[in-house]
Amino acid sequence: MSNILDGKVIVVTGASSGIGRAIAIRAAEHGAKVVIISDVTEIPREGGEPTANVIKDLGVTARFVRTDVSKRADNDTLLTAADEFGGADVFVANAGITVRTDGADVPEEDYRRLMSVNLDGVLFGAQSAARQMKSRGKAGSIILMASMGGIAGAGITLAYSTSKGGVVLMAKSLADALGPDGIRVNAIAPGTIDTVLLRTSPGIAEASEGFRQRTPLRRLGTPSEIGDAVAYLGSDLSSYVSGHVLVVDGGLLAVI
Ligand SMILES: NC(=O)c1ccc[n+]([C@@H]2O[C@H](COP(=O)([O-])OP(=O)(O)OC[C@H]3O[C@@H](n4cnc5c(N)ncnc54)[C@H](O)[C@@H]3O)[C@@H](O)[C@H]2O)c1
């Protein structure tokens, strides 16, 4: 495909399924040396071989590390897995969830569960990655998965949008905090991407046909298209890009 990630060690959370899986596979196809896949389970939600097996079949070193990103210690353990390869060059905080009860009346328990993965999990992962990158003197790249729902709000995804809006400003703030160490931090805001999460989230699933019709490109995005955006932000091609939110939505947010 390309060699823009040539020799890089990349760690991706939520990489068993959907977008994270495509980020991991695409990274291998773009030349990454090692891909570390992290998730609560190794089983892809959409079915098929575990991500690590697919990547090994491409001739690239892959490891699966069971991780609950909402637990700080799990994130440290995850980054430790990159030590034997010289540490992570690219860290992607991709794991994220929706809750069936989202909306203005979202119950406290579901709200806290969502925040623990979508906000705490992203921060803890970025902190662990930054610590390792700093200790190894690496000019690393940290990429946080936001959403178009973190840029424009929606009543049906009140808690989700709140979390993703937080991710957007977390990326900008981390870019400021880590830039002096040469570490770049960016966010990606996908539009409607065809994954099990999209298809099984009430409200979002129903709204997705309307989104498709309003999208200038008139189709949903594929997980691989987010994988290619990650490859760019993880590569040296984006060496002066930090604190940026890269919208990958077929043009949806550009139109009224
Ligand atoms: N699909 C879309 O249209 C879309 C749009 C915008 C943003 N996103 C974001 O992209 C990311 C990936 O979404 P997806 O559509 O691929 O979803 P998905 O459900 O297909 O994959 C998410 C993965 O994260 C894992 N995960 C969940 N909780 C975890 C935890 N506590 N620790 C570790 N892993 C955990 C799941 O097991 C799953 O494998 C999410 O952050 C999501 O919010 C998706």
The ligand as an SDF file (V2000), in Angstrom:
LIG
                    3D

 44 48  0  0  0  0  0  0  0  0999 V2000
  -18.7490    4.0760   13.6750 N   0  0  0  0  0  0  0  0  0  0  0  0
  -18.9170    5.3710   13.5910 C   0  0  0  0  0  0  0  0  0  0  0  0
  -19.7250    5.8580   12.7830 O   0  0  0  0  0  0  0  0  0  0  0  0
  -18.1050    6.2960   14.4610 C   0  0  0  0  0  0  0  0  0  0  0  0
  -18.2360    7.6710   14.1960 C   0  0  0  0  0  0  0  0  0  0  0  0
  -17.4940    8.5540   14.9650 C   0  0  0  0  0  0  0  0  0  0  0  0
  -16.6370    8.0930   15.9520 C   0  0  0  0  0  0  0  0  0  0  0  0
  -16.5490    6.7510   16.1750 N   0  0  0  0  0  0  0  0  0  0  0  0
  -15.6330    6.3300   17.2310 C   0  0  0  0  0  0  0  0  0  0  0  0
  -14.6860    5.4130   16.7090 O   0  0  0  0  0  0  0  0  0  0  0  0
  -14.2770    4.5170   17.7440 C   0  0  0  0  0  0  0  0  0  0  0  0
  -14.4610    3.0750   17.2810 C   0  0  0  0  0  0  0  0  0  0  0  0
  -15.8360    2.8720   17.0030 O   0  0  0  0  0  0  0  0  0  0  0  0
  -16.3600    1.6240   16.1470 P   0  0  0  0  0  0  0  0  0  0  0  0
  -17.4920    2.1150   15.3330 O   0  0  0  0  0  0  0  0  0  0  0  0
  -15.2290    0.9470   15.5130 O   0  0  0  0  0  0  0  0  0  0  0  0
  -16.9640    0.7300   17.3400 O   0  0  0  0  0  0  0  0  0  0  0  0
  -16.8930   -0.8610   17.5860 P   0  0  0  0  0  0  0  0  0  0  0  0
  -17.8980   -1.1030   18.6430 O   0  0  0  0  0  0  0  0  0  0  0  0
  -16.9690   -1.6000   16.2900 O   0  0  0  0  0  0  0  0  0  0  0  0
  -15.4330   -1.0560   18.1710 O   0  0  0  0  0  0  0  0  0  0  0  0
  -15.0790   -0.5300   19.4190 C   0  0  0  0  0  0  0  0  0  0  0  0
  -14.1230   -1.4730   20.0990 C   0  0  0  0  0  0  0  0  0  0  0  0
  -13.7860   -0.9060   21.3670 O   0  0  0  0  0  0  0  0  0  0  0  0
  -13.7570   -1.9410   22.3220 C   0  0  0  0  0  0  0  0  0  0  0  0
  -13.9610   -1.4530   23.6730 N   0  0  0  0  0  0  0  0  0  0  0  0
  -15.1390   -1.0800   24.2490 C   0  0  0  0  0  0  0  0  0  0  0  0
  -14.9250   -0.7530   25.5400 N   0  0  0  0  0  0  0  0  0  0  0  0
  -13.6030   -0.9260   25.7800 C   0  0  0  0  0  0  0  0  0  0  0  0
  -12.7850   -0.7700   26.9280 C   0  0  0  0  0  0  0  0  0  0  0  0
  -13.2960   -0.3730   28.1080 N   0  0  0  0  0  0  0  0  0  0  0  0
  -11.4520   -1.0320   26.8180 N   0  0  0  0  0  0  0  0  0  0  0  0
  -10.9370   -1.4430   25.6300 C   0  0  0  0  0  0  0  0  0  0  0  0
  -11.6580   -1.6220   24.5200 N   0  0  0  0  0  0  0  0  0  0  0  0
  -12.9840   -1.3710   24.6000 C   0  0  0  0  0  0  0  0  0  0  0  0
  -14.8590   -2.9080   21.8810 C   0  0  0  0  0  0  0  0  0  0  0  0
  -14.6670   -4.2110   22.4350 O   0  0  0  0  0  0  0  0  0  0  0  0
  -14.7340   -2.8690   20.3680 C   0  0  0  0  0  0  0  0  0  0  0  0
  -13.8740   -3.8780   19.8800 O   0  0  0  0  0  0  0  0  0  0  0  0
  -15.0940    4.8800   18.9850 C   0  0  0  0  0  0  0  0  0  0  0  0
  -14.3500    5.7460   19.7950 O   0  0  0  0  0  0  0  0  0  0  0  0
  -16.2940    5.5980   18.3840 C   0  0  0  0  0  0  0  0  0  0  0  0
  -16.8830    6.4750   19.2880 O   0  0  0  0  0  0  0  0  0  0  0  0
  -17.2630    5.8450   15.4570 C   0  0  0  0  0  0  0  0  0  0  0  0
  1  2  1  0
  2  3  2  0
  2  4  1  0
  4  5  1  0
  4 44  2  0
  5  6  2  0
  6  7  1  0
  7  8  2  0
  8  9  1  0
  8 44  1  0
  9 10  1  0
  9 42  1  0
 10 11  1  0
 11 12  1  0
 11 40  1  0
 12 13  1  0
 13 14  1  0
 14 15  2  0
 14 16  1  0
 14 17  1  0
 17 18  1  0
 18 19  2  0
 18 20  1  0
 18 21  1  0
 21 22  1  0
 22 23  1  0
 23 24  1  0
 23 38  1  0
 24 25  1  0
 25 26  1  0
 25 36  1  0
 26 27  1  0
 26 35  1  0
 27 28  2  0
 28 29  1  0
 29 30  1  0
 29 35  2  0
 30 31  1  0
 30 32  2  0
 32 33  1  0
 33 34  2  0
 34 35  1  0
 36 37  1  0
 36 38  1  0
 38 39  1  0
 40 41  1  0
 40 42  1  0
 42 43  1  0
M  CHG  2   8   1  16  -1
M  END
$$$$
